[in-house]
Amino acid sequence: MRFDIHHHIHHEDDSRVLQLLEKIMASLDETLAAVTAESTVDDSIIALLEGLAAQIKAGGLSAADQAKVDAIFAQANTNSAKVTTAVTTNTPAAPAA
């Protein structure tokens, strides 16, 4: 016995598929823009930290300025931990071999 199944997509279905694809592409564009912006922010943080390191090497900082530097590094570490957690949490496990 043989069963043949034929499926025909109506034009209305075509428009729904196109709408879905447009939503997916818009979402991907938004995600790419967010990741690119994050890279810009990361580059700014790196420049800031390198500038602070240069100031420290050039002559040290007052106790008040050192406390500010310590706070900056503490916040940078907190932000880094947030990014690491988000990436780890949202990365699917590798399929079993």
PDB file of N, CA, C and O in Angstrom:
ATOM      1  N   MET A   1       0.841  -1.158   0.000  1.00  0.00           N
ATOM      2  CA  MET A   1       0.000   0.000   0.000  1.00  0.00           C
ATOM      3  C   MET A   1       0.893   1.231   0.000  1.00  0.00           C
ATOM      4  O   MET A   1       1.938   1.240   0.651  1.00  0.00           O
ATOM      5  N   ARG A   2       0.497   2.255  -0.715  1.00  0.00           N
ATOM      6  CA  ARG A   2       1.301   3.463  -0.825  1.00  0.00           C
ATOM      7  C   ARG A   2       0.421   4.669  -0.537  1.00  0.00           C
ATOM      8  O   ARG A   2      -0.702   4.766  -1.033  1.00  0.00           O
ATOM      9  N   PHE A   3       0.948   5.595   0.279  1.00  0.00           N
ATOM     10  CA  PHE A   3       0.245   6.839   0.572  1.00  0.00           C
ATOM     11  C   PHE A   3       1.081   7.986   0.043  1.00  0.00           C
ATOM     12  O   PHE A   3       2.270   8.071   0.349  1.00  0.00           O
ATOM     13  N   ASP A   4       0.505   8.848  -0.722  1.00  0.00           N
ATOM     14  CA  ASP A   4       1.176  10.044  -1.209  1.00  0.00           C
ATOM     15  C   ASP A   4       0.510  11.249  -0.567  1.00  0.00           C
ATOM     16  O   ASP A   4      -0.712  11.392  -0.598  1.00  0.00           O
ATOM     17  N   ILE A   5       1.324  12.104   0.010  1.00  0.00           N
ATOM     18  CA  ILE A   5       0.803  13.311   0.644  1.00  0.00           C
ATOM     19  C   ILE A   5       1.357  14.502  -0.115  1.00  0.00           C
ATOM     20  O   ILE A   5       2.566  14.632  -0.306  1.00  0.00           O
ATOM     21  N   HIS A   6       0.472  15.349  -0.535  1.00  0.00           N
ATOM     22  CA  HIS A   6       0.858  16.555  -1.260  1.00  0.00           C
ATOM     23  C   HIS A   6       0.462  17.761  -0.423  1.00  0.00           C
ATOM     24  O   HIS A   6      -0.626  17.822   0.149  1.00  0.00           O
ATOM     25  N   HIS A   7       1.359  18.695  -0.372  1.00  0.00           N
ATOM     26  CA  HIS A   7       1.068  19.908   0.397  1.00  0.00           C
ATOM     27  C   HIS A   7       1.233  21.092  -0.541  1.00  0.00           C
ATOM     28  O   HIS A   7       2.240  21.219  -1.238  1.00  0.00           O
ATOM     29  N   HIS A   8       0.237  21.947  -0.546  1.00  0.00           N
ATOM     30  CA  HIS A   8       0.281  23.137  -1.392  1.00  0.00           C
ATOM     31  C   HIS A   8       0.217  24.368  -0.492  1.00  0.00           C
ATOM     32  O   HIS A   8      -0.662  24.477   0.363  1.00  0.00           O
ATOM     33  N   ILE A   9       1.141  25.279  -0.690  1.00  0.00           N
ATOM     34  CA  ILE A   9       1.151  26.519   0.087  1.00  0.00           C
ATOM     35  C   ILE A   9       0.361  27.572  -0.681  1.00  0.00           C
ATOM     36  O   ILE A   9       0.657  27.861  -1.840  1.00  0.00           O
ATOM     37  N   HIS A  10      -0.634  28.134  -0.032  1.00  0.00           N
ATOM     38  CA  HIS A  10      -1.445  29.180  -0.644  1.00  0.00           C
ATOM     39  C   HIS A  10      -0.720  30.508  -0.520  1.00  0.00           C
ATOM     40  O   HIS A  10       0.168  30.673   0.316  1.00  0.00           O
ATOM     41  N   HIS A  11      -1.104  31.426  -1.342  1.00  0.00           N
ATOM     42  CA  HIS A  11      -0.459  32.742  -1.322  1.00  0.00           C
ATOM     43  C   HIS A  11      -0.576  33.424   0.037  1.00  0.00           C
ATOM     44  O   HIS A  11       0.325  34.163   0.435  1.00  0.00           O
ATOM     45  N   GLU A  12      -1.673  33.186   0.752  1.00  0.00           N
ATOM     46  CA  GLU A  12      -1.795  33.769   2.088  1.00  0.00           C
ATOM     47  C   GLU A  12      -0.693  33.240   2.994  1.00  0.00           C
ATOM     48  O   GLU A  12      -0.149  33.974   3.820  1.00  0.00           O
ATOM     49  N   ASP A  13      -0.366  31.954   2.834  1.00  0.00           N
ATOM     50  CA  ASP A  13       0.698  31.356   3.635  1.00  0.00           C
ATOM     51  C   ASP A  13       2.043  31.973   3.288  1.00  0.00           C
ATOM     52  O   ASP A  13       2.890  32.167   4.161  1.00  0.00           O
ATOM     53  N   ASP A  14       2.239  32.283   1.999  1.00  0.00           N
ATOM     54  CA  ASP A  14       3.490  32.905   1.564  1.00  0.00           C
ATOM     55  C   ASP A  14       3.717  34.222   2.299  1.00  0.00           C
ATOM     56  O   ASP A  14       4.835  34.510   2.726  1.00  0.00           O
ATOM     57  N   SER A  15       2.669  35.017   2.446  1.00  0.00           N
ATOM     58  CA  SER A  15       2.840  36.311   3.105  1.00  0.00           C
ATOM     59  C   SER A  15       3.170  36.128   4.580  1.00  0.00           C
ATOM     60  O   SER A  15       3.951  36.901   5.135  1.00  0.00           O
ATOM     61  N   ARG A  16       2.585  35.113   5.229  1.00  0.00           N
ATOM     62  CA  ARG A  16       2.909  34.855   6.631  1.00  0.00           C
ATOM     63  C   ARG A  16       4.361  34.414   6.786  1.00  0.00           C
ATOM     64  O   ARG A  16       5.044  34.814   7.729  1.00  0.00           O
ATOM     65  N   VAL A  17       4.821  33.593   5.858  1.00  0.00           N
ATOM     66  CA  VAL A  17       6.217  33.145   5.898  1.00  0.00           C
ATOM     67  C   VAL A  17       7.143  34.336   5.713  1.00  0.00           C
ATOM     68  O   VAL A  17       8.147  34.465   6.413  1.00  0.00           O
ATOM     69  N   LEU A  18       6.803  35.209   4.766  1.00  0.00           N
ATOM     70  CA  LEU A  18       7.634  36.396   4.538  1.00  0.00           C
ATOM     71  C   LEU A  18       7.636  37.313   5.754  1.00  0.00           C
ATOM     72  O   LEU A  18       8.674  37.873   6.106  1.00  0.00           O
ATOM     73  N   GLN A  19       6.489  37.470   6.396  1.00  0.00           N
ATOM     74  CA  GLN A  19       6.424  38.294   7.606  1.00  0.00           C
ATOM     75  C   GLN A  19       7.302  37.709   8.704  1.00  0.00           C
ATOM     76  O   GLN A  19       8.006  38.438   9.402  1.00  0.00           O
ATOM     77  N   LEU A  20       7.254  36.400   8.849  1.00  0.00           N
ATOM     78  CA  LEU A  20       8.079  35.735   9.865  1.00  0.00           C
ATOM     79  C   LEU A  20       9.556  35.934   9.560  1.00  0.00           C
ATOM     80  O   LEU A  20      10.340  36.242  10.458  1.00  0.00           O
ATOM     81  N   LEU A  21       9.943  35.759   8.297  1.00  0.00           N
ATOM     82  CA  LEU A  21      11.346  35.957   7.915  1.00  0.00           C
ATOM     83  C   LEU A  21      11.789  37.398   8.158  1.00  0.00           C
ATOM     84  O   LEU A  21      12.913  37.638   8.597  1.00  0.00           O
ATOM     85  N   GLU A  22      10.908  38.356   7.874  1.00  0.00           N
ATOM     86  CA  GLU A  22      11.246  39.755   8.119  1.00  0.00           C
ATOM     87  C   GLU A  22      11.457  40.016   9.609  1.00  0.00           C
ATOM     88  O   GLU A  22      12.367  40.752   9.990  1.00  0.00           O
ATOM     89  N   LYS A  23      10.615  39.412  10.454  1.00  0.00           N
ATOM     90  CA  LYS A  23      10.778  39.564  11.904  1.00  0.00           C
ATOM     91  C   LYS A  23      12.098  38.968  12.368  1.00  0.00           C
ATOM     92  O   LYS A  23      12.804  39.558  13.186  1.00  0.00           O
ATOM     93  N   ILE A  24      12.425  37.795  11.838  1.00  0.00           N
ATOM     94  CA  ILE A  24      13.687  37.140  12.220  1.00  0.00           C
ATOM     95  C   ILE A  24      14.863  38.006  11.797  1.00  0.00           C
ATOM     96  O   ILE A  24      15.796  38.200  12.576  1.00  0.00           O
ATOM     97  N   MET A  25      14.833  38.529  10.581  1.00  0.00           N
ATOM     98  CA  MET A  25      15.942  39.345  10.100  1.00  0.00           C
ATOM     99  C   MET A  25      16.059  40.637  10.903  1.00  0.00           C
ATOM    100  O   MET A  25      17.166  41.070  11.222  1.00  0.00           O
ATOM    101  N   ALA A  26      14.919  41.258  11.232  1.00  0.00           N
ATOM    102  CA  ALA A  26      14.961  42.482  12.053  1.00  0.00           C
ATOM    103  C   ALA A  26      15.554  42.172  13.413  1.00  0.00           C
ATOM    104  O   ALA A  26      16.343  42.954  13.942  1.00  0.00           O
ATOM    105  N   SER A  27      15.185  41.046  13.976  1.00  0.00           N
ATOM    106  CA  SER A  27      15.728  40.647  15.274  1.00  0.00           C
ATOM    107  C   SER A  27      17.229  40.422  15.184  1.00  0.00           C
ATOM    108  O   SER A  27      17.977  40.831  16.072  1.00  0.00           O
ATOM    109  N   LEU A  28      17.669  39.771  14.111  1.00  0.00           N
ATOM    110  CA  LEU A  28      19.109  39.544  13.931  1.00  0.00           C
ATOM    111  C   LEU A  28      19.850  40.871  13.762  1.00  0.00           C
ATOM    112  O   LEU A  28      20.944  41.048  14.299  1.00  0.00           O
ATOM    113  N   ASP A  29      19.250  41.805  13.010  1.00  0.00           N
ATOM    114  CA  ASP A  29      19.872  43.122  12.837  1.00  0.00           C
ATOM    115  C   ASP A  29      19.990  43.847  14.172  1.00  0.00           C
ATOM    116  O   ASP A  29      21.017  44.460  14.465  1.00  0.00           O
ATOM    117  N   GLU A  30      18.928  43.774  14.985  1.00  0.00           N
ATOM    118  CA  GLU A  30      18.953  44.407  16.306  1.00  0.00           C
ATOM    119  C   GLU A  30      20.018  43.767  17.187  1.00  0.00           C
ATOM    120  O   GLU A  30      20.733  44.461  17.911  1.00  0.00           O
ATOM    121  N   THR A  31      20.122  42.454  17.126  1.00  0.00           N
ATOM    122  CA  THR A  31      21.113  41.751  17.934  1.00  0.00           C
ATOM    123  C   THR A  31      22.531  42.129  17.492  1.00  0.00           C
ATOM    124  O   THR A  31      23.401  42.372  18.329  1.00  0.00           O
ATOM    125  N   LEU A  32      22.758  42.177  16.191  1.00  0.00           N
ATOM    126  CA  LEU A  32      24.074  42.579  15.680  1.00  0.00           C
ATOM    127  C   LEU A  32      24.414  43.993  16.125  1.00  0.00           C
ATOM    128  O   LEU A  32      25.546  44.261  16.527  1.00  0.00           O
ATOM    129  N   ALA A  33      23.447  44.898  16.058  1.00  0.00           N
ATOM    130  CA  ALA A  33      23.688  46.281  16.488  1.00  0.00           C
ATOM    131  C   ALA A  33      24.029  46.338  17.975  1.00  0.00           C
ATOM    132  O   ALA A  33      24.909  47.094  18.386  1.00  0.00           O
ATOM    133  N   ALA A  34      23.330  45.539  18.778  1.00  0.00           N
ATOM    134  CA  ALA A  34      23.598  45.522  20.222  1.00  0.00           C
ATOM    135  C   ALA A  34      24.994  44.986  20.507  1.00  0.00           C
ATOM    136  O   ALA A  34      25.708  45.521  21.356  1.00  0.00           O
ATOM    137  N   VAL A  35      25.383  43.932  19.799  1.00  0.00           N
ATOM    138  CA  VAL A  35      26.718  43.352  20.005  1.00  0.00           C
ATOM    139  C   VAL A  35      27.789  44.332  19.551  1.00  0.00           C
ATOM    140  O   VAL A  35      28.828  44.462  20.199  1.00  0.00           O
ATOM    141  N   THR A  36      27.544  45.018  18.446  1.00  0.00           N
ATOM    142  CA  THR A  36      28.505  46.014  17.957  1.00  0.00           C
ATOM    143  C   THR A  36      28.639  47.156  18.951  1.00  0.00           C
ATOM    144  O   THR A  36      29.747  47.621  19.220  1.00  0.00           O
ATOM    145  N   ALA A  37      27.521  47.608  19.495  1.00  0.00           N
ATOM    146  CA  ALA A  37      27.562  48.682  20.497  1.00  0.00           C
ATOM    147  C   ALA A  37      28.322  48.231  21.734  1.00  0.00           C
ATOM    148  O   ALA A  37      29.086  49.002  22.313  1.00  0.00           O
ATOM    149  N   GLU A  38      28.115  46.994  22.135  1.00  0.00           N
ATOM    150  CA  GLU A  38      28.828  46.460  23.299  1.00  0.00           C
ATOM    151  C   GLU A  38      30.328  46.467  23.034  1.00  0.00           C
ATOM    152  O   GLU A  38      31.118  46.776  23.927  1.00  0.00           O
ATOM    153  N   SER A  39      30.719  46.129  21.814  1.00  0.00           N
ATOM    154  CA  SER A  39      32.134  46.147  21.457  1.00  0.00           C
ATOM    155  C   SER A  39      32.693  47.559  21.590  1.00  0.00           C
ATOM    156  O   SER A  39      33.811  47.743  22.071  1.00  0.00           O
ATOM    157  N   THR A  40      31.923  48.549  21.166  1.00  0.00           N
ATOM    158  CA  THR A  40      32.357  49.943  21.286  1.00  0.00           C
ATOM    159  C   THR A  40      32.507  50.323  22.753  1.00  0.00           C
ATOM    160  O   THR A  40      33.473  50.987  23.132  1.00  0.00           O
ATOM    161  N   VAL A  41      31.563  49.908  23.567  1.00  0.00           N
ATOM    162  CA  VAL A  41      31.644  50.182  25.004  1.00  0.00           C
ATOM    163  C   VAL A  41      32.867  49.489  25.595  1.00  0.00           C
ATOM    164  O   VAL A  41      33.607  50.086  26.376  1.00  0.00           O
ATOM    165  N   ASP A  42      33.077  48.231  25.223  1.00  0.00           N
ATOM    166  CA  ASP A  42      34.244  47.497  25.724  1.00  0.00           C
ATOM    167  C   ASP A  42      35.537  48.203  25.337  1.00  0.00           C
ATOM    168  O   ASP A  42      36.449  48.321  26.156  1.00  0.00           O
ATOM    169  N   ASP A  43      35.622  48.676  24.088  1.00  0.00           N
ATOM    170  CA  ASP A  43      36.825  49.391  23.651  1.00  0.00           C
ATOM    171  C   ASP A  43      37.032  50.665  24.471  1.00  0.00           C
ATOM    172  O   ASP A  43      38.165  51.026  24.786  1.00  0.00           O
ATOM    173  N   SER A  44      35.945  51.338  24.812  1.00  0.00           N
ATOM    174  CA  SER A  44      36.051  52.548  25.634  1.00  0.00           C
ATOM    175  C   SER A  44      36.548  52.214  27.031  1.00  0.00           C
ATOM    176  O   SER A  44      37.375  52.934  27.590  1.00  0.00           O
ATOM    177  N   ILE A  45      36.048  51.132  27.592  1.00  0.00           N
ATOM    178  CA  ILE A  45      36.490  50.711  28.928  1.00  0.00           C
ATOM    179  C   ILE A  45      37.972  50.351  28.901  1.00  0.00           C
ATOM    180  O   ILE A  45      38.725  50.709  29.807  1.00  0.00           O
ATOM    181  N   ILE A  46      38.379  49.645  27.858  1.00  0.00           N
ATOM    182  CA  ILE A  46      39.788  49.266  27.736  1.00  0.00           C
ATOM    183  C   ILE A  46      40.660  50.520  27.669  1.00  0.00           C
ATOM    184  O   ILE A  46      41.696  50.589  28.331  1.00  0.00           O
ATOM    185  N   ALA A  47      40.251  51.508  26.876  1.00  0.00           N
ATOM    186  CA  ALA A  47      41.016  52.759  26.769  1.00  0.00           C
ATOM    187  C   ALA A  47      41.090  53.466  28.115  1.00  0.00           C
ATOM    188  O   ALA A  47      42.140  53.990  28.487  1.00  0.00           O
ATOM    189  N   LEU A  48      39.976  53.481  28.846  1.00  0.00           N
ATOM    190  CA  LEU A  48      39.960  54.099  30.171  1.00  0.00           C
ATOM    191  C   LEU A  48      40.933  53.394  31.104  1.00  0.00           C
ATOM    192  O   LEU A  48      41.733  54.041  31.780  1.00  0.00           O
ATOM    193  N   LEU A  49      40.865  52.076  31.139  1.00  0.00           N
ATOM    194  CA  LEU A  49      41.739  51.321  32.036  1.00  0.00           C
ATOM    195  C   LEU A  49      43.214  51.485  31.673  1.00  0.00           C
ATOM    196  O   LEU A  49      44.071  51.591  32.551  1.00  0.00           O
ATOM    197  N   GLU A  50      43.496  51.505  30.385  1.00  0.00           N
ATOM    198  CA  GLU A  50      44.886  51.719  29.966  1.00  0.00           C
ATOM    199  C   GLU A  50      45.364  53.111  30.364  1.00  0.00           C
ATOM    200  O   GLU A  50      46.515  53.286  30.763  1.00  0.00           O
ATOM    201  N   GLY A  51      44.472  54.107  30.254  1.00  0.00           N
ATOM    202  CA  GLY A  51      44.823  55.477  30.670  1.00  0.00           C
ATOM    203  C   GLY A  51      45.081  55.556  32.161  1.00  0.00           C
ATOM    204  O   GLY A  51      46.018  56.224  32.599  1.00  0.00           O
ATOM    205  N   LEU A  52      44.254  54.875  32.945  1.00  0.00           N
ATOM    206  CA  LEU A  52      44.463  54.860  34.401  1.00  0.00           C
ATOM    207  C   LEU A  52      45.773  54.166  34.760  1.00  0.00           C
ATOM    208  O   LEU A  52      46.517  54.629  35.624  1.00  0.00           O
ATOM    209  N   ALA A  53      46.041  53.055  34.090  1.00  0.00           N
ATOM    210  CA  ALA A  53      47.294  52.339  34.355  1.00  0.00           C
ATOM    211  C   ALA A  53      48.491  53.233  34.045  1.00  0.00           C
ATOM    212  O   ALA A  53      49.476  53.220  34.783  1.00  0.00           O
ATOM    213  N   ALA A  54      48.419  54.008  32.964  1.00  0.00           N
ATOM    214  CA  ALA A  54      49.515  54.914  32.608  1.00  0.00           C
ATOM    215  C   ALA A  54      49.695  55.998  33.672  1.00  0.00           C
ATOM    216  O   ALA A  54      50.821  56.357  34.016  1.00  0.00           O
ATOM    217  N   GLN A  55      48.572  56.518  34.192  1.00  0.00           N
ATOM    218  CA  GLN A  55      48.659  57.533  35.250  1.00  0.00           C
ATOM    219  C   GLN A  55      49.321  56.953  36.496  1.00  0.00           C
ATOM    220  O   GLN A  55      50.164  57.602  37.116  1.00  0.00           O
ATOM    221  N   ILE A  56      48.945  55.752  36.855  1.00  0.00           N
ATOM    222  CA  ILE A  56      49.509  55.116  38.047  1.00  0.00           C
ATOM    223  C   ILE A  56      51.011  54.935  37.887  1.00  0.00           C
ATOM    224  O   ILE A  56      51.777  55.216  38.810  1.00  0.00           O
ATOM    225  N   LYS A  57      51.434  54.465  36.714  1.00  0.00           N
ATOM    226  CA  LYS A  57      52.862  54.243  36.463  1.00  0.00           C
ATOM    227  C   LYS A  57      53.632  55.557  36.443  1.00  0.00           C
ATOM    228  O   LYS A  57      54.806  55.600  36.811  1.00  0.00           O
ATOM    229  N   ALA A  58      52.959  56.640  36.008  1.00  0.00           N
ATOM    230  CA  ALA A  58      53.641  57.932  35.875  1.00  0.00           C
ATOM    231  C   ALA A  58      53.902  58.623  37.202  1.00  0.00           C
ATOM    232  O   ALA A  58      54.755  59.508  37.259  1.00  0.00           O
ATOM    233  N   GLY A  59      53.211  58.262  38.264  1.00  0.00           N
ATOM    234  CA  GLY A  59      53.504  58.966  39.496  1.00  0.00           C
ATOM    235  C   GLY A  59      52.585  58.634  40.643  1.00  0.00           C
ATOM    236  O   GLY A  59      52.630  59.291  41.683  1.00  0.00           O
ATOM    237  N   GLY A  60      51.796  57.681  40.484  1.00  0.00           N
ATOM    238  CA  GLY A  60      50.924  57.293  41.581  1.00  0.00           C
ATOM    239  C   GLY A  60      49.705  58.179  41.694  1.00  0.00           C
ATOM    240  O   GLY A  60      49.569  59.178  40.987  1.00  0.00           O
ATOM    241  N   LEU A  61      48.835  57.798  42.585  1.00  0.00           N
ATOM    242  CA  LEU A  61      47.597  58.516  42.796  1.00  0.00           C
ATOM    243  C   LEU A  61      47.426  58.837  44.267  1.00  0.00           C
ATOM    244  O   LEU A  61      48.000  58.181  45.135  1.00  0.00           O
ATOM    245  N   SER A  62      46.629  59.857  44.530  1.00  0.00           N
ATOM    246  CA  SER A  62      46.296  60.153  45.920  1.00  0.00           C
ATOM    247  C   SER A  62      45.399  59.030  46.434  1.00  0.00           C
ATOM    248  O   SER A  62      44.883  58.231  45.652  1.00  0.00           O
ATOM    249  N   ALA A  63      45.220  58.974  47.740  1.00  0.00           N
ATOM    250  CA  ALA A  63      44.361  57.933  48.324  1.00  0.00           C
ATOM    251  C   ALA A  63      42.935  58.036  47.776  1.00  0.00           C
ATOM    252  O   ALA A  63      42.293  57.021  47.508  1.00  0.00           O
ATOM    253  N   ALA A  64      42.446  59.272  47.611  1.00  0.00           N
ATOM    254  CA  ALA A  64      41.082  59.454  47.091  1.00  0.00           C
ATOM    255  C   ALA A  64      40.984  58.978  45.644  1.00  0.00           C
ATOM    256  O   ALA A  64      40.014  58.322  45.265  1.00  0.00           O
ATOM    257  N   ASP A  65      41.997  59.311  44.836  1.00  0.00           N
ATOM    258  CA  ASP A  65      41.982  58.854  43.448  1.00  0.00           C
ATOM    259  C   ASP A  65      42.156  57.346  43.360  1.00  0.00           C
ATOM    260  O   ASP A  65      41.548  56.699  42.506  1.00  0.00           O
ATOM    261  N   GLN A  66      42.977  56.783  44.230  1.00  0.00           N
ATOM    262  CA  GLN A  66      43.158  55.330  44.233  1.00  0.00           C
ATOM    263  C   GLN A  66      41.843  54.630  44.573  1.00  0.00           C
ATOM    264  O   GLN A  66      41.535  53.580  44.009  1.00  0.00           O
ATOM    265  N   ALA A  67      41.071  55.203  45.486  1.00  0.00           N
ATOM    266  CA  ALA A  67      39.767  54.627  45.832  1.00  0.00           C
ATOM    267  C   ALA A  67      38.836  54.657  44.621  1.00  0.00           C
ATOM    268  O   ALA A  67      38.065  53.721  44.409  1.00  0.00           O
ATOM    269  N   LYS A  68      38.904  55.725  43.828  1.00  0.00           N
ATOM    270  CA  LYS A  68      38.090  55.801  42.611  1.00  0.00           C
ATOM    271  C   LYS A  68      38.523  54.743  41.599  1.00  0.00           C
ATOM    272  O   LYS A  68      37.683  54.095  40.975  1.00  0.00           O
ATOM    273  N   VAL A  69      39.817  54.571  41.441  1.00  0.00           N
ATOM    274  CA  VAL A  69      40.334  53.539  40.528  1.00  0.00           C
ATOM    275  C   VAL A  69      39.878  52.162  40.984  1.00  0.00           C
ATOM    276  O   VAL A  69      39.450  51.342  40.171  1.00  0.00           O
ATOM    277  N   ASP A  70      39.969  51.907  42.287  1.00  0.00           N
ATOM    278  CA  ASP A  70      39.520  50.625  42.823  1.00  0.00           C
ATOM    279  C   ASP A  70      38.035  50.401  42.534  1.00  0.00           C
ATOM    280  O   ASP A  70      37.621  49.289  42.208  1.00  0.00           O
ATOM    281  N   ALA A  71      37.242  51.463  42.656  1.00  0.00           N
ATOM    282  CA  ALA A  71      35.807  51.356  42.375  1.00  0.00           C
ATOM    283  C   ALA A  71      35.554  51.074  40.899  1.00  0.00           C
ATOM    284  O   ALA A  71      34.667  50.292  40.557  1.00  0.00           O
ATOM    285  N   ILE A  72      36.324  51.704  40.033  1.00  0.00           N
ATOM    286  CA  ILE A  72      36.182  51.466  38.592  1.00  0.00           C
ATOM    287  C   ILE A  72      36.491  50.008  38.267  1.00  0.00           C
ATOM    288  O   ILE A  72      35.742  49.359  37.537  1.00  0.00           O
ATOM    289  N   PHE A  73      37.589  49.495  38.807  1.00  0.00           N
ATOM    290  CA  PHE A  73      37.953  48.103  38.543  1.00  0.00           C
ATOM    291  C   PHE A  73      36.919  47.141  39.126  1.00  0.00           C
ATOM    292  O   PHE A  73      36.607  46.122  38.510  1.00  0.00           O
ATOM    293  N   ALA A  74      36.394  47.451  40.291  1.00  0.00           N
ATOM    294  CA  ALA A  74      35.364  46.592  40.893  1.00  0.00           C
ATOM    295  C   ALA A  74      34.114  46.562  40.010  1.00  0.00           C
ATOM    296  O   ALA A  74      33.538  45.499  39.782  1.00  0.00           O
ATOM    297  N   GLN A  75      33.697  47.729  39.514  1.00  0.00           N
ATOM    298  CA  GLN A  75      32.519  47.782  38.644  1.00  0.00           C
ATOM    299  C   GLN A  75      32.789  47.085  37.317  1.00  0.00           C
ATOM    300  O   GLN A  75      31.912  46.397  36.795  1.00  0.00           O
ATOM    301  N   ALA A  76      33.993  47.252  36.763  1.00  0.00           N
ATOM    302  CA  ALA A  76      34.341  46.578  35.507  1.00  0.00           C
ATOM    303  C   ALA A  76      34.280  45.060  35.689  1.00  0.00           C
ATOM    304  O   ALA A  76      33.795  44.346  34.812  1.00  0.00           O
ATOM    305  N   ASN A  77      34.771  44.572  36.822  1.00  0.00           N
ATOM    306  CA  ASN A  77      34.713  43.136  37.094  1.00  0.00           C
ATOM    307  C   ASN A  77      33.270  42.657  37.233  1.00  0.00           C
ATOM    308  O   ASN A  77      32.926  41.574  36.761  1.00  0.00           O
ATOM    309  N   THR A  78      32.431  43.456  37.876  1.00  0.00           N
ATOM    310  CA  THR A  78      31.015  43.114  38.010  1.00  0.00           C
ATOM    311  C   THR A  78      30.349  43.051  36.638  1.00  0.00           C
ATOM    312  O   THR A  78      29.607  42.114  36.340  1.00  0.00           O
ATOM    313  N   ASN A  79      30.620  44.053  35.812  1.00  0.00           N
ATOM    314  CA  ASN A  79      30.039  44.069  34.465  1.00  0.00           C
ATOM    315  C   ASN A  79      30.522  42.876  33.652  1.00  0.00           C
ATOM    316  O   ASN A  79      29.738  42.254  32.934  1.00  0.00           O
ATOM    317  N   SER A  80      31.797  42.556  33.761  1.00  0.00           N
ATOM    318  CA  SER A  80      32.353  41.411  33.039  1.00  0.00           C
ATOM    319  C   SER A  80      31.681  40.121  33.483  1.00  0.00           C
ATOM    320  O   SER A  80      31.386  39.252  32.663  1.00  0.00           O
ATOM    321  N   ALA A  81      31.443  40.002  34.776  1.00  0.00           N
ATOM    322  CA  ALA A  81      30.781  38.802  35.298  1.00  0.00           C
ATOM    323  C   ALA A  81      29.360  38.689  34.754  1.00  0.00           C
ATOM    324  O   ALA A  81      28.897  37.587  34.460  1.00  0.00           O
ATOM    325  N   LYS A  82      28.660  39.824  34.616  1.00  0.00           N
ATOM    326  CA  LYS A  82      27.307  39.811  34.056  1.00  0.00           C
ATOM    327  C   LYS A  82      27.328  39.299  32.617  1.00  0.00           C
ATOM    328  O   LYS A  82      26.502  38.470  32.236  1.00  0.00           O
ATOM    329  N   VAL A  83      28.270  39.794  31.824  1.00  0.00           N
ATOM    330  CA  VAL A  83      28.370  39.371  30.425  1.00  0.00           C
ATOM    331  C   VAL A  83      28.702  37.884  30.349  1.00  0.00           C
ATOM    332  O   VAL A  83      28.104  37.147  29.565  1.00  0.00           O
ATOM    333  N   THR A  84      29.654  37.451  31.164  1.00  0.00           N
ATOM    334  CA  THR A  84      30.032  36.042  31.173  1.00  0.00           C
ATOM    335  C   THR A  84      28.850  35.161  31.547  1.00  0.00           C
ATOM    336  O   THR A  84      28.628  34.124  30.922  1.00  0.00           O
ATOM    337  N   THR A  85      28.095  35.559  32.554  1.00  0.00           N
ATOM    338  CA  THR A  85      26.920  34.796  32.973  1.00  0.00           C
ATOM    339  C   THR A  85      25.883  34.751  31.861  1.00  0.00           C
ATOM    340  O   THR A  85      25.311  33.694  31.593  1.00  0.00           O
ATOM    341  N   ALA A  86      25.636  35.875  31.216  1.00  0.00           N
ATOM    342  CA  ALA A  86      24.644  35.918  30.136  1.00  0.00           C
ATOM    343  C   ALA A  86      25.054  35.017  28.975  1.00  0.00           C
ATOM    344  O   ALA A  86      24.223  34.296  28.423  1.00  0.00           O
ATOM    345  N   VAL A  87      26.324  35.056  28.608  1.00  0.00           N
ATOM    346  CA  VAL A  87      26.807  34.214  27.510  1.00  0.00           C
ATOM    347  C   VAL A  87      26.706  32.742  27.904  1.00  0.00           C
ATOM    348  O   VAL A  87      26.212  31.926  27.125  1.00  0.00           O
ATOM    349  N   THR A  88      27.161  32.402  29.084  1.00  0.00           N
ATOM    350  CA  THR A  88      27.130  31.007  29.538  1.00  0.00           C
ATOM    351  C   THR A  88      25.706  30.493  29.643  1.00  0.00           C
ATOM    352  O   THR A  88      25.417  29.373  29.221  1.00  0.00           O
ATOM    353  N   THR A  89      24.822  31.293  30.197  1.00  0.00           N
ATOM    354  CA  THR A  89      23.443  30.886  30.391  1.00  0.00           C
ATOM    355  C   THR A  89      22.718  30.695  29.063  1.00  0.00           C
ATOM    356  O   THR A  89      21.876  29.806  28.937  1.00  0.00           O
ATOM    357  N   ASN A  90      23.038  31.520  28.077  1.00  0.00           N
ATOM    358  CA  ASN A  90      22.293  31.496  26.812  1.00  0.00           C
ATOM    359  C   ASN A  90      23.002  30.756  25.691  1.00  0.00           C
ATOM    360  O   ASN A  90      22.572  30.833  24.540  1.00  0.00           O
ATOM    361  N   THR A  91      24.071  30.045  25.996  1.00  0.00           N
ATOM    362  CA  THR A  91      24.752  29.241  25.002  1.00  0.00           C
ATOM    363  C   THR A  91      24.302  27.792  25.164  1.00  0.00           C
ATOM    364  O   THR A  91      24.495  27.199  26.225  1.00  0.00           O
ATOM    365  N   PRO A  92      23.707  27.222  24.122  1.00  0.00           N
ATOM    366  CA  PRO A  92      23.237  25.845  24.234  1.00  0.00           C
ATOM    367  C   PRO A  92      24.419  24.884  24.403  1.00  0.00           C
ATOM    368  O   PRO A  92      25.521  25.126  23.911  1.00  0.00           O
ATOM    369  N   ALA A  93      24.150  23.802  25.105  1.00  0.00           N
ATOM    370  CA  ALA A  93      25.194  22.788  25.301  1.00  0.00           C
ATOM    371  C   ALA A  93      25.519  22.136  23.963  1.00  0.00           C
ATOM    372  O   ALA A  93      24.656  22.011  23.095  1.00  0.00           O
ATOM    373  N   ALA A  94      26.755  21.730  23.811  1.00  0.00           N
ATOM    374  CA  ALA A  94      27.168  21.035  22.594  1.00  0.00           C
ATOM    375  C   ALA A  94      26.468  19.689  22.523  1.00  0.00           C
ATOM    376  O   ALA A  94      26.318  19.010  23.539  1.00  0.00           O
ATOM    377  N   PRO A  95      26.037  19.299  21.322  1.00  0.00           N
ATOM    378  CA  PRO A  95      25.363  17.991  21.218  1.00  0.00           C
ATOM    379  C   PRO A  95      26.339  16.859  21.540  1.00  0.00           C
ATOM    380  O   PRO A  95      27.536  16.938  21.264  1.00  0.00           O
ATOM    381  N   ALA A  96      25.791  15.824  22.123  1.00  0.00           N
ATOM    382  CA  ALA A  96      26.628  14.661  22.452  1.00  0.00           C
ATOM    383  C   ALA A  96      27.162  14.040  21.178  1.00  0.00           C
ATOM    384  O   ALA A  96      26.461  13.968  20.168  1.00  0.00           O
ATOM    385  N   ALA A  97      28.389  13.597  21.230  1.00  0.00           N
ATOM    386  CA  ALA A  97      29.017  13.009  20.045  1.00  0.00           C
ATOM    387  C   ALA A  97      28.519  11.622  19.774  1.00  0.00           C
ATOM    388  O   ALA A  97      28.950  10.988  18.811  1.00  0.00           O
TER     389      ALA A  97
END
